Amino acid sequence: MYIPQNFNYTWWCRIVSPTIETYPVVDSLGYPVYNDNEAQFIPRPGDPVLINPGRGCFGLGPGPLKTRTGMIFLNTASLVTYSRVYEIMLVLSKDTRQAKVKIELDLGSIPAPISQIECASEGLCFPAFGGVWVNPTSRLALKGGCTSVCDGTLAYYWTLYEEPESSSNLNFVRRFFNIIWICAFMQTNPMFESNTISISFGGF
């Protein structure tokens, strides 16, 4: 069996969705031009970048990988973020001949945890249209938790808003990080006695 020898392997990576990225320099045949100074190491697996992720597969822009072997191993957790389609391309060349092959990796969005909120003591909460009535003079304990898609370690937080009678806009008041929130904060803030309070609970 004939085994080809002395081939040059060049690996490339870029994002092709939601927007397609272009390589810095491309020749007349549409092949990207390799520059060793722009070659990128595959980083160790880590958490996805959620706020302003960089361009390219690893946050450094589209470009070649710093390997010239005929095989690579890539953990998708090394990619910069999710909700992207990544294109990995191999350019195979020998003397004046070259060919390329591509594969696309679609990293879908990670489903968010589904949470719920309830009173630790049912007698202190009264369901009403558009919300729940509580006695602002009572010490109120609210309990939140995850009901679905609860994989991994979750961090819980509460966000408190004030809804003034003269405006439809919610005013941010304070954020708490815990699974149980005790509403003693309302007792020390008499301004809440005549206004509607919006409390949200979430996890990440």
C-alpha positions in Angstrom: 0.0 0.0 0.0 1.3 3.5 -0.9 1.7 5.8 2.0 2.1 9.5 1.1 5.2 11.2 2.6 6.5 14.7 3.1 3.2 16.5 3.2 2.8 19.8 5.0 -0.1 20.0 7.3 -1.5 23.4 8.2 -4.6 23.8 10.5 -6.8 26.8 10.6 -9.7 27.9 12.7 -12.4 30.6 12.5 -16.0 31.4 13.3 -18.5 31.1 10.4 -21.7 31.9 12.2 -23.5 34.1 13.3 -21.0 36.1 11.2 -18.3 34.7 9.0 -14.8 35.7 9.7 -12.1 36.1 7.1 -8.4 35.2 7.4 -5.9 38.2 7.3 -4.3 37.2 4.0 -5.6 34.9 1.3 -3.9 34.0 -2.0 -5.4 34.1 -5.4 -6.8 30.5 -5.1 -8.6 31.3 -1.8 -6.1 29.6 0.5 -5.1 31.5 3.7 -1.4 32.4 3.8 0.4 30.9 6.8 2.4 33.2 9.1 4.2 31.5 12.0 3.9 34.7 14.1 0.1 34.4 13.9 -0.1 30.7 14.8 -2.1 30.0 18.0 -1.8 27.3 20.6 -4.9 25.5 21.6 -5.6 26.7 25.1 -6.6 24.5 28.0 -10.3 23.9 28.4 -12.1 26.5 30.5 -15.4 28.3 31.1 -16.9 30.1 28.1 -16.5 33.9 27.8 -20.0 35.3 28.1 -19.3 39.1 27.9 -17.6 40.4 24.8 -15.9 37.2 23.7 -12.9 37.8 21.4 -12.9 36.9 17.7 -11.7 33.6 16.3 -11.8 30.2 18.0 -9.8 31.2 21.0 -10.4 34.9 21.3 -7.3 35.9 19.2 -9.0 36.2 15.8 -9.1 33.8 12.9 -5.8 32.2 12.1 -3.6 29.1 11.9 -2.9 26.7 14.8 0.5 26.2 16.1 0.9 22.6 15.0 2.1 20.9 11.8 1.1 17.4 12.6 -1.5 15.4 10.7 -3.8 15.1 13.7 -5.1 17.4 16.4 -7.0 16.9 19.6 -9.4 19.6 20.5 -11.7 19.8 23.6 -14.6 22.0 22.7 -14.3 23.7 26.1 -11.1 25.3 24.7 -13.2 27.3 22.3 -13.9 30.9 23.3 -17.7 30.7 23.8 -20.9 28.9 22.7 -23.7 29.8 20.3 -21.1 29.8 17.5 -20.3 27.7 14.5 -16.6 27.1 14.3 -14.8 26.0 11.1 -11.6 23.9 11.4 -9.7 23.6 8.1 -6.8 21.5 7.2 -4.6 22.6 4.3 -2.5 19.7 2.9 0.4 20.8 0.6 3.4 19.3 -1.2 5.7 21.2 -3.6 3.2 23.3 -5.7 0.1 21.1 -5.0 -2.3 21.8 -2.2 -5.8 20.8 -1.1 -8.0 21.7 1.8 -10.8 20.1 3.8 -13.1 21.6 6.4 -15.3 20.6 9.3 -17.8 22.7 11.2 -18.5 22.5 14.9 -21.8 23.9 16.0 -21.7 24.8 19.7 -25.4 25.4 20.6 -26.5 27.6 23.4 -26.3 26.2 26.9 -29.8 25.9 28.4 -30.3 28.1 31.4 -31.5 26.7 34.7 -35.2 26.9 35.4 -35.9 28.4 38.8 -38.9 29.1 41.1 -39.6 31.4 44.0 -42.0 30.8 46.9 -42.5 31.9 50.5 -40.8 29.9 53.2 -44.1 30.3 55.2 -47.2 30.1 53.0 -49.2 32.1 55.4 -47.2 35.2 54.7 -47.9 35.3 51.0 -51.3 36.1 49.3 -51.6 35.5 45.6 -53.1 38.5 43.7 -53.5 39.5 40.1 -50.1 40.5 38.7 -48.1 39.4 41.7 -48.1 38.4 45.4 -49.2 40.5 48.3 -47.1 40.4 51.4 -47.3 42.3 54.8 -44.4 44.8 54.8 -44.4 44.9 58.6 -43.8 41.1 58.9 -40.5 39.4 58.6 -40.7 37.7 55.3 -38.5 34.8 54.1 -38.5 33.9 50.4 -37.1 30.6 49.1 -35.8 30.0 45.7 -34.4 26.9 43.9 -33.7 25.2 40.7 -36.4 22.9 39.3 -34.8 21.8 35.9 -31.5 21.9 34.1 -29.6 22.1 37.4 -26.4 20.5 36.3 -23.1 21.6 37.8 -22.6 24.1 40.7 -25.2 27.0 40.6 -24.9 30.4 42.2 -28.2 32.0 43.2 -29.1 35.7 43.4 -32.0 37.9 44.2 -32.7 41.3 42.7 -34.9 43.9 44.4 -36.7 46.6 42.4 -39.0 49.5 43.4 -41.9 50.3 41.2 -42.9 53.9 41.9 -46.6 54.8 41.5 -45.7 57.7 39.2 -43.7 55.7 36.8 -43.9 52.3 35.0 -40.1 51.9 35.1 -38.5 49.7 37.8 -35.8 51.2 39.9 -32.9 48.9 40.8 -32.5 48.8 44.6 -30.2 46.0 45.6 -28.9 42.5 44.8 -28.4 39.7 47.2 -26.5 36.4 46.7 -28.1 33.5 48.6 -30.6 30.7 48.1 -32.9 32.1 50.9 -33.6 35.8 51.2 -35.0 37.3 54.4 -36.8 40.5 53.9 -35.6 42.4 56.9 -34.3 44.9 54.5 -37.8 46.1 53.9 -38.4 46.8 57.6 -35.5 49.3 57.6 -36.7 51.1 54.4 -40.1 52.8 55.1 -40.2 54.1 51.5 -41.4 50.6 50.4 -44.6 50.9 52.5 -46.5 52.7 49.7 -44.8 51.3 46.6 -44.9 48.0 44.7 -41.8 45.8 45.1 -40.6 43.5 42.4 -38.3 40.7 43.4 -36.6 38.4 40.9 -34.6 35.2 41.6 -32.2 33.5 39.2 -29.3 31.2 39.0 -26.2 30.8 36.8 
